[in-house]
Amino acid sequence: MATKPKRTAQEIAARKRAMARALELTAERRKREEELTGLAADFLTTRELEADVHSELKKQIARLRAAAEAECVRLRQQGAAVVAVMVARGEGAGRIGQRLGVGVGEVRLLRDEAAQRVQEAAGRGGGAGGRAAVRGDAGPSGVVPSVAGPVLRPSLGAPGAGGPGPV
C-alpha cells in the first residue's frame, strides 16, 4: 500500500493561515449580510410608512371632495333660489338666461329645483304646485320663501353695509 506523504510544517502553517483568512472573510460576509438585512428592513419600513401616508392622503382627499360637493350643492341651491326670485318677479326664462349668461334649459332646471325645494319645505306637495309657487302664485303676498338660505348680492353690499342684504 502506498503511504501518504507527511505534510511539512510550512504546508501546515499555510493551511492554518488559509483557514484563518477564510474565517475572517466569512465573518466579514456575515457582518455585511447583517448590515444589508438591516438596510432592507429600513427600506421595507419606509415603504409601509409611504403606503400609510398615501392612504391618509386619499382619506383627506375624499373628505375634502365630499365637503366641496356639499358646498357646490348649497351654492347651486342658492343660484336656484335667485332664479326663482327672478321668475317670481315676472321675468321669462329666456330673459333670465340672457341676463345670467346661461341657456334657457339651465334656467328651467334651476327653477324646477327651487320649486321642488319649496314643495318639500311646504310639507311635500300640499297646496299649490311647485312651479306655481315659484312663479309667484304661492300666496296673496306673492312672496316666495327662500329655502336655500340667504343669498347676498355682492354688487349691492352685505347686510349692514348699506345694501339690502339677503333676498
C-alpha positions as CSV (number, residue, x, y, z in Angstrom):
1,M,0.0,0.0,0.0
2,A,1.0,3.5,-0.7
3,T,1.6,5.7,2.2
4,K,0.6,9.3,2.3
5,P,3.4,11.7,2.3
6,K,3.7,13.7,5.5
7,R,3.0,17.4,5.4
8,T,5.7,19.7,6.2
9,A,5.4,22.4,8.8
10,Q,5.3,25.0,6.1
11,E,2.3,23.4,4.5
12,I,0.5,23.1,7.8
13,A,1.2,26.8,8.6
14,A,-0.1,27.8,5.1
15,R,-3.2,25.7,5.7
16,K,-3.8,27.4,9.1
17,R,-3.3,30.9,7.5
18,A,-5.8,30.0,4.8
19,M,-8.3,28.7,7.3
20,A,-7.9,31.9,9.4
21,R,-8.4,34.1,6.3
22,A,-11.5,32.0,5.3
23,L,-12.9,32.6,8.8
24,E,-12.2,36.3,8.6
25,L,-13.9,36.5,5.2
26,T,-16.8,34.5,6.5
27,A,-17.2,36.9,9.4
28,E,-17.0,39.9,7.1
29,R,-19.6,38.4,4.8
30,R,-21.9,37.7,7.8
31,K,-21.4,41.3,9.1
32,R,-22.1,42.6,5.6
33,E,-25.2,40.4,5.2
34,E,-26.5,41.6,8.6
35,E,-26.0,45.2,7.5
36,L,-27.8,44.6,4.3
37,T,-30.6,42.9,6.1
38,G,-30.9,45.9,8.4
39,L,-31.0,48.2,5.4
40,A,-33.6,46.1,3.7
41,A,-35.7,46.2,6.8
42,D,-35.4,50.0,6.9
43,F,-36.4,50.2,3.3
44,L,-39.5,48.0,3.8
45,T,-40.4,50.1,6.8
46,T,-40.3,53.3,4.8
47,R,-42.4,51.6,2.1
48,E,-45.0,50.8,4.7
49,L,-45.0,54.3,6.0
50,E,-45.2,55.6,2.5
51,A,-48.3,53.5,1.9
52,D,-49.8,54.8,5.2
53,V,-49.2,58.4,4.1
54,H,-50.9,57.7,0.7
55,S,-53.8,56.0,2.5
56,E,-54.3,59.0,4.8
57,L,-54.0,61.4,1.8
58,K,-56.7,59.5,0.0
59,K,-58.9,59.8,3.1
60,Q,-58.3,63.5,3.3
61,I,-59.0,64.0,-0.4
62,A,-62.3,62.0,0.0
63,R,-63.3,64.3,2.9
64,L,-62.3,67.4,1.0
65,R,-64.2,66.2,-2.1
66,A,-67.3,65.5,0.0
67,A,-67.1,68.9,1.6
68,A,-66.6,70.6,-1.8
69,E,-69.5,68.6,-3.3
70,A,-71.8,69.7,-0.4
71,E,-70.7,73.3,-0.8
72,C,-71.4,73.1,-4.6
73,V,-74.9,71.7,-3.9
74,R,-75.5,74.5,-1.4
75,L,-74.3,77.1,-3.9
76,R,-76.4,75.6,-6.7
77,Q,-79.4,75.8,-4.4
78,Q,-78.7,79.5,-3.8
79,G,-78.5,80.0,-7.5
80,A,-81.8,78.2,-8.0
81,A,-83.3,80.5,-5.3
82,V,-82.0,83.5,-7.2
83,V,-83.6,82.2,-10.4
84,A,-86.8,81.5,-8.5
85,V,-87.0,85.1,-7.3
86,M,-86.4,86.4,-10.8
87,V,-89.2,84.1,-12.1
88,A,-91.4,85.3,-9.2
89,R,-90.8,88.9,-10.3
90,G,-92.2,88.1,-13.7
91,E,-89.1,87.5,-15.8
92,G,-89.2,84.9,-18.5
93,A,-86.8,82.0,-18.8
94,G,-85.2,83.4,-22.0
95,R,-84.5,86.9,-20.5
96,I,-83.2,85.4,-17.3
97,G,-80.9,83.1,-19.3
98,Q,-79.6,86.1,-21.2
99,R,-79.0,88.1,-18.1
100,L,-77.2,85.3,-16.3
101,G,-75.3,84.0,-19.4
102,V,-76.8,80.5,-19.3
103,G,-79.2,78.6,-21.5
104,V,-82.9,78.6,-21.1
105,G,-82.8,74.9,-20.3
106,E,-80.5,75.5,-17.3
107,V,-82.8,78.3,-16.1
108,R,-85.7,75.9,-16.3
109,L,-83.8,73.3,-14.4
110,L,-82.8,75.7,-11.7
111,R,-86.4,77.0,-11.5
112,D,-87.7,73.4,-11.2
113,E,-85.1,72.6,-8.5
114,A,-86.2,75.7,-6.5
115,A,-89.9,74.7,-7.0
116,Q,-89.1,71.2,-5.7
117,R,-87.4,72.6,-2.6
118,V,-90.4,74.9,-2.0
119,Q,-92.7,71.9,-2.2
120,E,-90.5,69.9,0.2
121,A,-90.4,72.9,2.6
122,A,-94.2,73.3,2.4
123,G,-94.8,69.7,3.6
124,R,-94.1,67.7,0.5
125,G,-96.7,68.6,-2.1
126,G,-99.5,70.3,-0.2
127,G,-101.3,73.3,-1.6
128,A,-100.1,75.0,-4.7
129,G,-97.8,73.2,-7.2
130,G,-94.1,73.9,-7.1
131,R,-93.9,75.8,-10.4
132,A,-96.9,77.9,-9.4
133,A,-95.1,78.7,-6.1
134,V,-92.0,79.7,-7.9
135,R,-94.0,81.8,-10.4
136,G,-95.4,83.9,-7.6
137,D,-98.7,82.1,-7.2
138,A,-97.6,80.9,-3.7
139,G,-99.9,83.2,-1.8
140,P,-101.7,86.5,-1.6
141,S,-98.4,88.4,-1.0
142,G,-96.6,86.7,-3.8
143,V,-93.6,86.1,-1.6
144,V,-91.6,83.0,-2.4
145,P,-89.8,81.6,0.7
146,S,-86.1,81.3,0.4
147,V,-85.2,77.7,1.1
148,A,-81.6,78.0,0.1
149,G,-80.7,80.4,2.9
150,P,-79.6,84.0,2.4
151,V,-78.4,85.0,-1.0
152,L,-76.2,88.0,-0.9
153,R,-76.0,90.4,-3.8
154,P,-72.3,91.3,-3.9
155,S,-72.9,94.3,-6.1
156,L,-75.4,95.8,-3.6
157,G,-73.4,95.0,-0.5
158,A,-73.8,92.9,2.5
159,P,-76.4,93.4,5.3
160,G,-75.4,96.3,7.5
161,A,-73.2,97.7,4.8
162,G,-75.9,99.9,3.2
163,G,-77.2,97.2,0.9
164,P,-80.4,95.3,1.1
165,G,-78.7,92.1,2.3
166,P,-80.4,88.7,1.8
167,V,-83.0,88.3,-0.8
